[in-house]
Amino acid sequence: MTDDGSAAIAVEHNGPDVPRAALLAASQALFHVPDLVRYGSKPARELRREPSRFAALQAHLRNFDAALAYPPHQTFIGNLMPEELADIERPWYCRPVAAASAEGPFGRIYGQAEFYRLLNQADEFGLVHLDGQDETGLPLFEAGRAMGWIAAGHPEDESQTAGVMLENLACKATAAEAVRLCLGNSDPVEVDYVLNSGEEAVGDRYQRGGGNLAKAVAEAAGCVNASGADVKAFCCAPAHALVMAAALIEAGLYRRVLVMGGGSLAKLGMKMDGHLERDMPVLEDVLAAVAFLLGPADGQSPEFNLEAVGRHPVSAGASPQAIYTALVAAPLRKLGLKFGDVDRYAVELHDPDVTEPAGSGDVPLVNYRAIAALAVMQGEIGASEIGDFVRRHGMPGFAPTQGHIPSGVPYLAHARREMLAGRMRRAMIVSKGSLFLGKMTQLSDGMSLMLEAPR
């Protein structure tokens, strides 16, 4: 424990010859699926209550070109830097990027037809049908027209209904594609272990969320020598998985570990009410996926510093001050650093174009102000400098509201590029998770980790 009662976890290294774990590659992808928005949890519930709202929902869905040119999406795949996004006047959906590309340095934006092809490829049990209709199945649509269907995994299993199978296969398909992008020209047979940090609950009626999607994705991506497991911690899962992966590598157990997370179909259209009320596009029309390849430091790739990993223990309070003391101040103190020594903090990077119309505010901005307030309390900056601190060390949110996806990790690909180019020394990923949503505890969760340019 630190002097103020906050927590930081230290990792003892075996000696100077033990290499740090490094971020060897990172990818992220978006899948534009407007005809699946109706199956998101919020739209599905609203349309059951008021079927007349379907026409309004359909009228506010974007076409692929609009989704492609949306500035946060171009930032997500690396064609724009977060700093460039900050210079674009909001709302961003009114400012399409000229000559936007589906290809980016970090990944791709896929159309719905491509997604259906990947969905079919991910299915090994004959559940996905891309032609015809079936009265017992869940219809699949293209441009509003029924063009296929998906069957239940078992007719009497509520954990394998057609809707649940669509959610799980969508997560598998998008995660597998992100892994393929991440591996690039690397040989997938060199991957030893895969950690899945997605939010699906793969199982059956006897063990509803047993998993293991990690191994299913490893198989789909050709990682034939890999084993793996799922990591569950709500939105904070990617941070837990990255720390586990780095520790496995530094312990010498594995040399190549993949951390990935696929799209969350349930969150499509989650903020639809606010968007429809303001006569704006329903922006939650994309599935997102990320993948990160870790291995021993090679002298060039950015490295994870496990000497101080920030964590939110059971004893920590739930106030912003308590959370950021545990996740930010304590690790910095452990490393002997000041708040300004971190070039960029990546917090919950929710797109404010999505959240503000729904009354959720600008989530990243609120978090950055909380971190800056701690810097004021430490006497490192004055209260009048909070805005400048946020501009220099924060960034606008650019990630879709896909639960685990926005929680800091979409910046890893950007940070890696900046460190390889010699333009950045440190970035801190700060993730939080809402454990109370599962009704098993009133607690929240959090974890932070530091990425650094090689020493």
N, C-alpha and C positions, 0 to 999 in steps of 0.2 A: 504494500500500500504506500502511496505517496503521502507527503506531509498533510495535505488537505483531505485525505481520506479517499481520493479518487484512485482508480486502478489502472495499472499498465502491466502488461505481461512481458516478461523477458525470456529470450531464448538463449541458452548457453551453447556456444559453438564448441565443437570438438578440438579446434586448433586452427592455426593459420592456413592449413592445407585444405580445409573444408570450404568449398566455394559457396557463395551465395546462390540463391535461386534467382534466375533472370527471366524477364518477359521476352521470349524469343519471337513471338508473333501474336497478333490480335486481329480479330475480324468482327464485323457486325453487319447485319443484313436486315432489310425491311421487306415485308410481303404485303402488297396492297390487296386487300380482300373485302371490297365494299359489300359484296353479296353475302358475306358471313356476319356483318354487323348485327343483323337480326338475331343471331344466335349468341351474342354477348349476353351476360347475365342481366344487365339493366334493360336493354332493349327487349329481350325475351319476356321479362316480367311486365314491362310497360305495355307491350303489344297484347299480352294475354288479357290485361285489364281493359285496355282501350284499343281494340283492333283498328279503329278509325285513324289512329296515329301512324299507321304504316305508310300511307301515302306521303305524309310530311317527312318521315324519315327517309324514304327513298328519294324524295326531291332534294334533300340536302346532302346526299352522298357525292363525293368527289370522283371525277374520272382519273385515270392513271396519270395523265399529263399534269393535272393539278397537284396530285400527291407527289409526283416526281420533282416538280419545281418548288415545292414547299421548302423554305430555307432551313428549318430544323432537320428535315430529312437529308438534305445535302450535307449538313454538318455531321449528321450521324454516320454517314459513310465516308466522310473525310474530304469532300470537295470544298467545304468551307471550314475555316477555323472558328471556334467559339468566339474569338475576338471579332471576327468579321461579322458573325451573326449579331453581336451586340450593337454593331453600327447600322443595322437595317431597322428602319422604322417599323413599329408594330401597329396593327396586327400583321404578323408575318404571312398569314394566308392571303393577304391583299398585295403582297410583294413577291411574286414568283421570281425565281432565279433564272435569268436569261441563259439560254443554252445549257440548261441543266442536263446532267448525264446520269444514267442508271448505274454506271460503273464509277466506283470511287477507290481511293487508295486503301480503304479498310474493308470494302465489300460491295454489295449490290442492292438495288431496289428491284424487286420482282413483281411482275403483274400477276393477276389472279389466275390466269390460265397456267402460268408457270408454277404457281403454288399448287394447283390441283394435280399437276403432273408429279410434283414432289410428294404430295400427299398419297397418291396412288403408289408411288415407288416405296414409300415407307410402310405400306400395308402388306403384311405377310399372311393374313388370314382371310383374304377375299371379302373384306368388309366395304371397301371403296369401289363404287361403280360409276364410271364417268360417262355412261350413256343410259338412256331409258329412265324409268321411274318405277318405284315400288311403294305400295300403300303402307307397308310396315316399316319402311326406312325413313331416314331424315333426308329431305331433298337438298340437293346442291344446286346452286343457281349461277348463271353467267349472264350478265347484263339483264338481270331480272327474270330470266327464263330458266325453268327447271331443265337441267341437263344431265343429272345424275343423282346418286343417292348414297347414303352410308348406312350400313346395317349395324344392329346391336351385336356386341360380342357374345351375348347369351340372352335369350328371350326372357329369362326369369331373374336376371342379376341387375339390380339397380345401380351397381358400380360399373356396369358395362353396357349402359344404354347407348343408343346411337349417338346422342349428344355428348356423352362422356368419351366415347371412342373418338369422336371428331376432335374434342379438346386434346386428348392424349396423342393422337396421330399428328395433329397440327404442331404440337410441341416437339414431337420426335422429328418430323420432317424439317421444320425450320432450324432446329438445333443441329441436325446432321448436315444441312447445307452450310451453316456457319462454320462447322468444324472443317468441312471440305475447303472452304475459303481460307480458313486459318492455316491449314496445313500447306496450301499452295503446292509448291514443288517438293515439299518435304515428303519423305516416305512414311505413310501412316503406320507401317509395321514397327516403326521405332517408338511409337507411343506405348508406354507401360501401363498407364492408369488414367481413367477418366472420371471426373467428378461432375455430376449434373446438379445445377443449382436452380432449375426451373420450378414452377409452381404447380405442376400437374400432380394428380394423385393416382398413379398407376396401380391397379390391383384388381381384386374381384370381391365377391360378397363376403369372403372369409378374412380378408386383410386388405382393406379398402385403399390404403396408400402405401403398400409394401415396396413398390418399385420393381425393377431397377431399370429406369430409363437410360442411365449412363451406359450400361452395357449394350442396350439396344442401339443407341446412337453409335457407340464404338463399332459395332458390327456393321451398321449402315455406312459408316465412313471408311471402312476397310482397315480399322485398327485391330487386326486379327490377333496381336500379341497382348492386347490390353485387357485388364479387368476394370472394375469401377464400381461406384456406388452413388446414391443420391444424397444430397445434403439439403435438409429442410430447416429454414429459419425465416420464413416469410420473405420480405424484401431484402433482408440482410444476408440471405444465403450465399450470393456470389462472393461477398467478402470473407465469410467463413471458409468457403471452398478454396479461395485463393491462398489464404493463410495455411490451410491444411496442405494444399499442393506444394507450396514453398517449403513447408516443414518436412514433408516427405522427401523432397529432393535434397535438402540440406542434411537430412538424416542418412542419406545414401541408400534409401530403400528403392527409389525409382529415379530414372534419369529424365524421362519425358512424361509430363503430366498435363492433361488437357482439362481445363475448366470451361464449362459451357452452360448455356441456358436458352431454351427455346421460347417461342411465343406463347402468350396467355390469351386464348380465345375468349375466356369469360370476361376479359376487361375491354373487349371491343364495345364502343359506344357507351362507355361507363358514364361520361358527362353529357350525354345526349340532350338532357332536359335544358341545360344552360345554353347549348349551342342552338337548339331549335327556337328557344325563346328569343334569341338575338338574331335569328334569321341568318346564321352563319353556317359554313360547312360542318358536318359531323367529322371532327378531325381524328377521332379514334377509330380509324379504318385500316390500321396496319398492325400486323404481327411483327415483333422484333426478336432478333436472336443475336447472341454474342458468343464468342469462343476465344480462349486465351491458351497459348501453348507456353508452358514453363519448362525450364531445364537449367542445368548448371551454368553459372556465369561464364561468358565467353570473352569478356574484356570489352565488348562493344554494346551488347544489349543492356537496357536498364535493369537494375537489380532491386529485389524486394529487401528492405531492411527489417528483419524480424527481431532486431534487438529491442524494439519497443512497438508492440502492436496495441493499439487502443481497444478497450473492450468495455462493455456496459454490464457490470456484474449485477447480481440479484439485489445487492444492498444499495445500489445507486438510486438516486432520486429520478423523477420523471420530468423535472423542469428543464428547459433549454440549457440553463447554466450548468446543471448537474450532468446532463448528457454530454455537452461539449467539453466540460472539464475532464470527463473520463475519456472521451474519444479523441480529443485534440490536445488540450493542455498537458495532460499527464504524459503522453508519448513524447511530446516536444521536450518536456522537462527531462525525461529519461535520456534523451539524446543530447541534451544541453543546447537546444535550439530555441529561438524566439519565433513568434508567430510569423514575422516577416521573412524568416529564412525559408519558408515553403513558397515556391513560386506560384503554385495553383492548388487550391482545395477543390475537390470534386465532391459535392454533397448530393442530395436528392435532386437530380437534374430533370425534374418534370417540366415539360414545355408549358410556359405560362399562357400561351394562346389557348391551350386546352383547359387549364385549371381555373384561370381567372373568371371566365364567363359562368362557371359553375359555382362560384363563391369560395373557391379553395385558395385564392390568392396566388402570389408569385412565390412558390415554395422555395426555390433556391435562394432568392433574395432574402427571405426571412431567416434562413439558415446561415447565410453569410453574415448578416447583421449580428446574429447571436455569437458567431466566432469573433467578429470584430469587437463586440462588447467585452468579451473575455480579454482581448488584447488591451482594451482600455483599462480594465480592472487590474491587469498586470503592469500597467504603467508604460506599455510599449508604444502606444499611440494615444493621441488626445481624442476626446469625444467628437470634436469637429472633423476628425480624419476618418471617421467610420466609412463614409461614402467612398473616399479615395481608396481605402483598404479593400472594400468590396470590388471596386473596379480593377485593382491591380492583382488581387489574389483569388477572385471569384470568376464566375462566368454565367451567361444566361443558360437556362434549361433548354435542352434540345432533344431530350429523349421522350419517346411515347410513354404514356401512362400504363406500362405493362408490368407493374408490380416490382419484381426483382430487377428489371432492366434499368430503370432510371437511377438506381441507388449507387451513384458514383462511378460505377465501372465503365460506362461508355466513354469516359475520358481517358482510359488507359491507352487506347490506340493513339489518341492525340498526343498524350504525354510521351509515349514511346517515340513517335516521330520527332517531337521537339528535342528529346534527349539525344537521339541519334544524330541530329543536326547540330548539336552543341548549343542549343538555345535555351535549355532548361536544366536545372540541377535537381529539383525535388518536386514531387507532386504527392499530395495525401488524398487517399480515397476514404471518404467518410460515409458509412452505410448505416441505415436504421431499419428496424423491422417492427411491425405491429403484431406482436405475439397475442395480444388480447383479442384479436379478431377470431381466434379459434375457440374462445370461451373456455380455455383451460387454465388461464392465468390472467391477472390484470397487468402483467409486466409488458414492457416493450423491450427491444433488443438493439444492440449497436456494436459495430466493430469498425476500426480504421486500420489502414496499412499505408506504408510509405514506399513509394517507388523513387529510386535515385539513379542518376547517371553513374556509370562505373567510376570507382575511385582511382 
